[in-house]
Amino acid sequence: MRKWNSERGATAVEYGLFVAFVAAVIIVSVSALGAGTTGLFTPVTTFFSTFMP
């Protein structure tokens, strides 16, 4: 039982590193695709701007 408790902190650190890695991948992906997808939202903006004065 003592060995399980000593590995508990290591597991939390591993999960933390994994979450940080996934977040970094998402940020890089969004940054890379962000400039290319800007034009896709222009029709949506135009549509909603007709309803708001």
C-alpha positions as CSV (number, residue, x, y, z in Angstrom):
1,M,0.0,0.0,0.0
2,R,2.9,2.3,0.7
3,K,4.3,2.0,-2.8
4,W,0.9,2.9,-4.3
5,N,0.8,6.2,-2.3
6,S,4.3,7.1,-3.5
7,E,3.3,6.6,-7.2
8,R,0.2,8.8,-6.8
9,G,2.0,12.1,-7.1
10,A,4.0,10.8,-10.1
11,T,0.8,9.9,-11.8
12,A,-0.7,13.3,-11.2
13,V,2.5,14.9,-12.7
14,E,2.2,12.6,-15.7
15,Y,-1.4,13.6,-16.3
16,G,-0.4,17.3,-15.9
17,L,2.3,17.0,-18.5
18,F,-0.1,15.2,-20.8
19,V,-2.7,17.9,-20.4
20,A,-0.1,20.6,-21.0
21,F,1.1,18.8,-24.2
22,V,-2.4,18.5,-25.5
23,A,-3.1,22.2,-24.8
24,A,0.1,23.2,-26.6
25,V,-0.9,21.1,-29.6
26,I,-4.3,22.8,-29.7
27,I,-2.8,26.3,-29.4
28,V,-0.4,25.6,-32.2
29,S,-3.1,24.1,-34.4
30,V,-5.5,27.0,-33.8
31,S,-2.7,29.5,-34.5
32,A,-1.7,27.8,-37.7
33,L,-5.3,27.5,-39.0
34,G,-6.6,30.8,-37.6
35,A,-5.4,33.0,-40.4
36,G,-6.7,30.7,-43.1
37,T,-10.2,30.4,-41.6
38,T,-10.8,34.1,-41.0
39,G,-12.7,34.5,-44.2
40,L,-15.1,31.7,-43.4
41,F,-16.8,33.7,-40.6
42,T,-17.4,36.9,-42.7
43,P,-20.9,35.6,-43.9
44,V,-21.9,34.8,-40.3
45,T,-20.8,38.3,-39.1
46,T,-22.7,39.9,-41.9
47,F,-25.8,37.8,-41.2
48,F,-25.9,38.7,-37.5
49,S,-25.0,42.4,-38.1
50,T,-28.3,42.7,-40.0
51,F,-30.3,42.0,-36.8
52,M,-28.3,44.3,-34.5
53,P,-28.5,48.0,-35.2
